[in-house]
Amino acid sequence: MPDWLNDTVFYEIYPQSFYDSNGDGIGDIEGIIERLDYVKELGCNALWINPCFDSPFKDAGYDVRDYKKVAERYGTNEDLVRLFDTAHKRGIHVLLDLVPGHTSEEHEWFKLSSIAEHNEYSGRYIWTDSWFKGIGGHPYIGGEAQRDGTYMLNFFKCQPALNYGFKEKREPWQTEMHEPDAMATREALKDIMRFWLDKGCDGFRVDMADSLVKDDDENKSGTCEVWRNIREMLDRDYPQAALVSEWSNPWQAINGAGFHMDFYLDHWHNGYNTLLRDYESNEVDNSYFKSDADGDINRFLEDYLPRYNATKDNGYISFMTCNHDTPRPRYTLSEEELKVAYAFLFTMPGVPFLYYGDEIGLNYIKDMPSKEGGYTRTGSRTPMQWTDGVNAGFSEASSDKLYLPVQYGCGESSPEDGINGYKTDRDCSNIKVSVKQAAEDKASLYNAVKDILALRHRERDLHADGSFKVVSCDKHKAFVYQRGSIVVIVNPRDKEVRLDDAALDLIGDMKVIHSVGNAAGLDEKSGSVPGQTVIFLK
């Protein structure tokens, strides 16, 4: 296990939307370098950078055309190496986004795999043995290649699936996972990882990590075997390199596949979803951190605790405020509600991730026209807002050149003006949120995030491997949990609630070391806890 993970908070950067250093309307690597001090001062000491490799950008870079080349719009390989070096000097680690399950249809491997003559790349992707034969249970494309066969997709039409083999070979054209073609794909993936690790990368976030071996069993044992083999390489040659999986099944990802971290993703009705986004399929929002809702922390605990208890000795479950695929939490939660939610997320076990802009309350813009395959996700990918200057300080380009419009008026539609019907006036008189504004406001969400991250770094018991124990979780009372010597009291409701007897007995003569909301309103005698408050005692 890389020892640096224990006291780490990641900051996820969507590079095209973070900071544009050269005025072309698209964020870039130099822009990230120029904002490293901001990341450090916020309290984050590691980055996850979404795909920055050469791509036709039909899926925002998750359709890789060349794994070993930085996309021209972001800079050069030398710029990325300079980012590694500059970040390391500030004590910041950097993870790149690895897409192992598919490439772009424009990748050289796929071009060679598509020709009729057999060559070393013919088996790099999954092809049938006839143009007239489909792939049962999987999406596929036919009629677009010289080769006599159809090929499997991993997601969009532009993303042909790489061949790691099938768990059980049932058709003559299928490859068993230990046959040469499947093993060649595995070794090619290792080669890509070594290429960037040797240049200073500190590890990888792995996209669709569970999608490698096809028709795998219910335990994903084939895909787990591939990743364990890769983990052996890392442990031997790059022991401080870290892997975090897009899997959201820690039994498989951590215990089975050997990932150091596994994201707790926003899946309908799982524990994480009940905390922040329990509105996606309901008429009533019962998210736990919505202050006027009827949320119940036990819905979260029933899902989370088995995951945590089964994997806590082998790796870390990673909570996130949001990511590039998920509606931003500001969509339904106020800044005061988010302060309470973040105080919880950043003090749980594991390694947390903060999505750029969530610290200042950037909103999710529903129904924003799709950009680069974003569709409903596009509204969470708008530019970071730094100042009240032109384009909210993101870029000096004209507003019609921006990758996406900034949220001048929090995304109100203006059909007569702007990019795809979104307001893009340049006087910025109606900007509602920016780093500049938030930093100057002592009561802002931004400053609350800074304070809670400072507490996490300062208190050893709040680090990734610190213990976790539920003290009380009655739906109608305060939620109380213990991280070593620290007791945390959470009341997201908009009204006062009470502590149960177990919590009252535990806190005894403990002192408040930090709080969100009104810590002075805690009454240890009566057991009352004021509304929208998180209190840390030691």
N, C-alpha and C positions, 0 to 999 in steps of 0.2 A: 504494500500500500504506500503510495507517495506520501511522505510525512507532511508535506506542505498543505495538503487538503484539509487538515484538521482545523486550521484557523483561516479558512478561505470563504470569501463571499464573491460570487461571480457577477459580472456585469455583461449582459448580452447586447451586442452591437449588430444591428442590421446595417451593413456598411454604406449602402446607397442612401440611407436616410439619416446618418449621424452628423456628419459635418463635411461640407464641400470646401476644400482648400483652394481649388483652382478656378472656381466660378463657372463650371459647366453645368451646374444644377444637380449633380449627382455626388453623394458623399464618396470619400476615397480614403486610402490608407494614410496619406499625409494628414488628413483631417483627424483620424483617430490618434495619430501621434501627437498632434497639437492639443488634444483634449485629454491626454493621459493624466495630467495633474488634476483635472476635474474628477476623474474616476477615483484617483487615489484619495483626494480630499473628501469625497463622498463616503469613503469607507470600504470600497471594493478593491480587492487585491488580486483579481484575476479577470480575464476577458474570455468570453466565447464570441467569436466572430462568425457570423453566418457566411455561407459560401462566397469566396472571393476569387475563385478560379475562373479560367477562361470558359465562356459559355455563350450560347445564343440567347440565353435569358428568356426562354419560354416558360420556365418555372423559377424565375428569380435567382438563378444560379444553381438550383438543385438538379439541373440538367448539365452535367459537366462535360465540356468538350476536351479539356486537357487538365488533368489533375496536377501537373507539375508546372503550370504557368498561371500567374496572376492575371485576371481579366484586365484588359487595357484601361477600362474606365476607372479602375481602382488604383492603377499604378503598375509597378513592376515587381518581379521577384525580389530585387534588391530593396525596394521599399518595404516589402513584408519582412525581410530579414532585419532591416533597420527598426521596424516596429518591435520585433522580438527583443532586440538589443536595448532599445530605449525603454521598453516596458520593464525588462529585467533590472535595469539600473534603478527603477523606482519600486522594486519589490513586487512587480505585477507579473503573473504568469499568463500565458496566452494559449487557448485552445482553438484549433481550426475546426471547421465543420466538414466531416468526412461523409461522403455519399457512396457507400459500398455496394448497394444493391442494383444500381443501374447507372448508365451514362446518358449523355445526349445522343441522339441519333446521328449527330454530326461528329462524334468522337472517331478518331482514326481507327480504333479497334473495330467499331461497328461497320465502318466503311469496308474494311478488309473482310470482316465476317460476312458481309452481304454479297460478295462476288461469288460467281459460280465455281471458280477454281478453288480447290482445297488449299488451305494455308494454316499457319499456326494460330490464327485468330478465328477460324471457322467454328470452333467450339467455345469461344469466349462468351457467347450469348446462347440463349435457349431457342433452338430452331426445331421445327418438325421436319420430316423427311419428304414432304410434298406440299406444293402450293395449295392443294385441295384439302389439306388436313388442318383442322383447328386444334386448340389446346383446351380440352375440357376443364372447366372450373377456373380458367385464367383468361384475362383479356389478351388479345393477340392482334397482330397486323399481318395481312397478306397482300400480295400484289404490288409491293413497292420496291422489291429487290430483284436483282438478276438471279439470285439463288432460288432454287426450287424448294420452297418451304415457307412457312409462316413463323413469326417470332413472337415471343412472349413479352408483354409489357409489365413493368413493375408498378407504374402509376399512370401518369399522363401518356398520351400517344407518343410524345417526344422522348420517352424514357424506356428504352429496351432493357430487359432484365439481364443482368450478368449471370453467368452459369457457375453456380457453386454445387450443382448436382441436385438430384432428387433423393429424398430419404429412402425411397424404395422404387426401384426401376420397374415400370409397368409397360413401357412402350419401347420399341427398338431405338427410337431417336433420342430417348432420355439418357442422361448421364448419371451414373451412380456417383455419390459425393467423393469417393476416393479414386475415381478414374483420372487419368492425366489432365483432361481439359478442365475439370472442376478444380483440381489441385493447382493448375496453372493460374486460374483466376485468383485463388487464395494467395498465392505467392506474389501475384501482381499487386494485390492490395497491400501486402506487407511492404513491398518495394515503395509504394506511394507513401506509406507512413514513415518509413526510414528516411525518405528524401526530405520531408519537412522536419522530422525530429532532428536530423543532422544539421539543419539550418537554424535550429533554436526554438522550434515549436515545442510546447509543453504537453501536448496530448491532443485529444480529439473528442468532440461531441459527434456521435454516430447517428446518422439519419436512418430511420426505418431499420434499426439494428436487428430486428427479429425476422427480416424478410429474405434471408440469404438462401438457405436450402429449401427447395420447393417441395410441397406436399409433405412437410415435416409432421411429426407426431404432435400430440397435444402438449407435450412437455418441451417442444422445440429442441429436442435432443441433438438433431443434426446441426442446426444453427449454433447451438451452445458449444458443440465440439469445435466448430470453426473458430469461434471467439476464444475458447480456452487455448487453442493452438497459438493464436495471435498474442494472447496474454503471456504465454510462456516466452515468446520472443521479446516482449516488452520487459518482463521481469529479468530476463537474462541481459539484455542489451541496453534498455532504457528504463531502469527501475523507478525513476521519478516521473515518468510519463503517465498521464492520467487519461482514463476513458469514462465518458458518461454516455449512457444509452437512451435513445428515444424508444422506450419499450413499455415502461409503466407496469412491469411485472417483475418485481425484485426477486421473487423466488427463482425465476428463470434467468433474468439479466445478471443479478449479483451472484446468487448461489450456483447457478448452472453455467452461465457463460463467462463469469469472472470479471464483469465490469466493476470498476471502483465505485461508480455512482449510477443510479437509475432515476430518471425523472418521474415525479409524481404528476402525470399528465391530466389534463382536464377532459376526462371521459364522463359521459352522462351518468349521473347518479353515483359515481364513485365518491370516496371520502373527500378528495380535494374539491370536486365540483360542488359539494354541498356547502363549502365554506364561502365561495365567492360568486358562483354562477349557477345557482339552483333556480334558474329562470328559463333555461333554453327549451324545455319541453313542458313547462307548467304555465298556467294562467296566473298563478301567485308565486312571487319570489320568496322562497323560504331560505335564502342564503344565511348562514349562521352570522356573518358579519354585517348584515343589513339590520340597522338598529331597530326598525319597526316591524321586523319580520317575526315569524314563529319558528326560527331555526333551532336546531337541537345538535349540540356538539357530539352527542352519542352516535349520530349518523356518520360523522367523520371517524370517530374512534373505532367503531365496529369494522370499518374498512382498513384503517391505518394500522392499528395495533398488531394484527396478525402479520402484516407486511414487515413492520418494524422489528417485532420480536424474532421473526424467522431469519432476518438478514443482518441484524445490528452488529454481529461479530465479524461479518465478511465484507461489508461495504456500507455505503450511505444512500439513503433515499433523499432526493433533492427536490425541495419545494421551490416553486417559482412564483413571482408576482404575476407573470404572464409570459408569453413568448410570441414569436412572429406568426403563429398559427391560431392564436387565441384572442377573443375579445378582451381589450384592456379592462381591468377591474373598475376604472373610473366610469365606465359606461353605466353602471347601476349603483355604485357606491360613492358617497360623498368623501371629501378629503378627511373629514373627522372619522368616518367609518374606516377609511383606508389606514389611518394611523393605527387604529386598533388591530386591523388585520395584519399589517406589516410587523407590528410588535410581536405578534404570534408567529408569523412565518419565519422571521429572522431569529427566533430564539428556540426553535425546535431542533431536534437532533438532525444530523446530516449536513450537506453542503448546499446552501441556498443560492438561488439565481435571481437577479434583479434585471428586468427588461428595460432597456433604455427608455427614458421618459416617464416611466411609472413613478419615479421619485418626485416628479413635479406635477403629476396628475394629468398627463396627456390622456385624451379621451379616445374611445373607439368610435369611428365614424361609420355608422351603419349605411349600407347601400352605396358606398363609394364605388365608382366604376372600377372594374378589375384592371390591375396592372401586372404584367408579367406572370400571369397565372395565379394571381392572388385571390381573385373572386371574393368571397366574404371575408377573407383574411386581410384584404387590402387596407381596410379601415384601421388596422393596428400597426401600419407600416409607414405612417406619415412622418415627415422630418422632425428631428429634435428641434425644440424651440429654445434658443439660447438667450435672446435679448428682445427688446422692443424695436429693434432696427429693421432694415429691409429683410424681407423673408424670414422674420424672426431670428435673424442672425445665422441661419443655416447656410445660406449661399448668397453670393453677390450676383448671381445670374438673374436675368429677367424672369418674372414669375411664371411665364409660359414655358420656360425651359426646365423647371424643377421636376425632379423624379416623381414627386407627388406634391400637392399643395399643402402648405402648412395650415394649422388649425387657427387661423386668425380669429374667427368667431366661433371656435369650437365646432367648426364643420357645418354651419348652417348652409343649406343649399341656396344658391343664388343663380337661377337659370339664365339671367341676362349677362352674367359676368363670370370669368374665371375658367379654370381647367375642368372640363367635364362637368360643369355646373356647380363647381365649388368655389367659394369666394377667394379671390387672390389679390385684393386691393393692396397697394404697396405702402400706404401711409401707416399701417400697423396700429392704428388708433384703437382698434378693438381687440388686440391680443389679450387673451384672458389668462394665459399661463406661460411662464418662461423661467429659465434658470435665474436670470437677473432678478425678476420679481420675487421668486421664491427664496432666494438667498438673502434678500433684504428683509424678509418677513420672518421674525423669530418664531411665529406660530404656524409656519407653513408646513406642509407635508414633507417638503425637501429637508427642512431642518429636523423634523421628527425622525426621518430615515437616517440622517447623519448621526443623530444621538443614539438610536437603537443599535446601529452598526458599531459605533464606538463601544457601547456596552458589551456587545457580543465579543469583540476582540479583547476587551479588558478582562472579562470574567472567564476563566478557564473552564468553568462548568457549563458554559453556553457554547462551547466549541462542538465540532461535529460529532465527536465520540463521547460526549458527556452523557450521563445517564438520563433517563426519562421515566417519570412515574406519575400516573394520574392520581391526584388526591381526592378530587370530588368532581362529579360531572352530572349532577341533577339538572335536568333541563330548565327548571325554574329558579335555579340558584347560580352563583358564580362558578365558572369553570376554573379549577385550580390544578396546577401541575407543578412538579418538582424537577429541577435540573441540578442534581448534586446538592449543594448547600443553598441554592437559590429557589425560592418559591414564587410562582407567577400566578397572579389573580387576574382573570379576564372577565369583563362584563361588556359585551358589545351592544346590549340593549339600550334604549333611550330612556330607561328609567332605572331607579335603584333596585338592586337585588341583594340577596343575603348570602353570606357564607354558611356552609353547613358546619356541624360540630367538629368534624374531622379536620377541616381547614382551620377553624378557630383554634383548636388545640395545637395544631402544628405551628402556626405563625408566632404564637406566644409573644416573646420579647424581640422578635426579629425587627430589623430596621429597613425602611424603604431606601433602596439604592437607585431606583429610577422609576419613572412613571410616564404614562401617556394618559392625558385627561386629568382628573382631579384626585390626586393621591391624598390630599388633605381631607377628602370626604370619607376616607376609610374609617370606620368606627369598629375597632377591635372588640369592644364590649358588646355592642348590639349585633355585630356581624354584618352591618350594611356596607354595600359597595356602590359608589355612585355610577351613574350611567356612562357608557362609552369611555371606559377606563381600563387600562392595563397597569398593574402595579407589580414591581419586582422587589422582593424582600430577601434579606440575607441575615 
